[in-house]
Amino acid sequence: MEPGDSTEETPPPLALARFQLSEEYGFLLPHPLTELPAPYGPWMEIAHDLPRLITSHRLRSHVHQMPQLSARHLRGREELHLAHLVLSFITMGYLWQEGEEGTVKVLPQNLAVPFWEVSQALGLPPILSHADFVLANWRRKNPNGPLEMENLDTIISLPGAESLRGFILVTLLVEKAAVPGIKAIVQAIRAILQLDHETLHEALQELAEAIGDMTKALARMHDFVDPAVFYAVIRIFLSGWKDNPAMPGGLVYEGVSDEPLAYSGGSAAQSTVLHAFDELLGIRHSEESTAFLHRMRHYMPPPHRAFVEEIHRAPSLRQHVLSSGDAQLRAAFNRCVSALADFRSYHITIVTKYIAVAAAKAKAGRAEPGDGPAAGKPPSALEAKGTGGSHIFSFLKSVRDTTREGLIRA
């Protein structure tokens, strides 16, 4: 220990602040900025007009006229996150403006270079991810009002109108519902280290309750998102250029790399919450699912990824419960695993409605006409896949089933 160091100054191993996590907001960016400094006005102007520019097929021409700006004048995490959000939304609009059959092979330099610079500064890939779409894309209508649907709005939008807003904000409310569960992880690991079974039992009760609240929050998707609009309009803008038949060659980031680069689209698998719960509960997924989930970790802000890795290194909760022989602890542990399996089952129900059923209706010509690039012609390249590139139903069912296998049998 260096002179002058004291134990008080050393944060405990899982202190949330060490991982850019908030006691109140969890993985959400606590107070996202809504405007960038004046020199970045040309980006903001386009970003605030994206739905109209895309549906009128004029976004690409506007991007081509954008001045070449350097990202080096951005200061602090909030400015960088807003810049990443803005540039990622412009990029998705630029790529998919003409639908899946009108893609481009090159992202122009005036967009590609600053996007790359901001991505490098944040440790994020240069594509729209969950960290942009949900975690950094929200604001309160009344700054003093509650974090509830009626008082929330997005900062940047894409085609999809109210359904897109609903999709983003319901997902945000799922993240918010997880916060007591994130705090319970820290509490549980400390309790294991201190052999404090009473506190551990309380932490597991908190965790099970939080997962149940996440399922309730997810159910609000039905109230705010139209399946036809999600499938035919919104979904394509979340699609990436890895494992996507519509863009098999990837994308050249002009001024960054002469070789095409391939990145996965936005996916719920990029949310750090379920990775953290899996690590705490010792859930072991199949080799294929694990490989995909681990790849998705590279789309998380590095401090959030580090939080999951820290939980992985902590003493095993499962082993602790087993060796304790405590029936109450085992029951509390199993409630958490059951709640997580139930959440994943409910997610399958949602995906069935918004992708499988919506796809069948679209094929039968019964989809309502959309207002995006795919109007009248829903994207087909990703019919059986998630926007992250996974074979969606086999992946979700496998992950749900392996979660159930994590129960400790009496």
Secondary structure, 3 states (H helix, E strand, C coil): CCCCCCHHHCCCCCCHHHHCCECCCECCCCCCCCCCCHHHHHHHHHHCCHHHHHHCCCHHHHHHCCCCCCHHHCCHHHHHHHHHHHHHHHHHHHHHCCCCCCCCCEECHHHHHHHHHHHHHHCCCCCCCHHHHHHCCCEECCCCCCCCHHHEECCCCCCCHHHHHHHHHHHHHHHHHCHHHHHHHHHHHHHHHCCCHHHHHHHHHHHHHHHHHHHHHHCCHHHHCCHHHHHHHHHHHHCCCCCCCCCCCCEEECCCCCCCECCCCCCHHHCHHHHHHHHHHCCCCCHHHHHHHHHHHHHCCHHHHHHHHHHHHCCCHHHHHHHHCCHHHHHHHHHHHHHHHHHHHHHHHHHHHHHHHHHHHHHCCCCCCCCCCCCCCCCCCCCCECCCCCEHHHHHHHHHHHHHCCCCCC
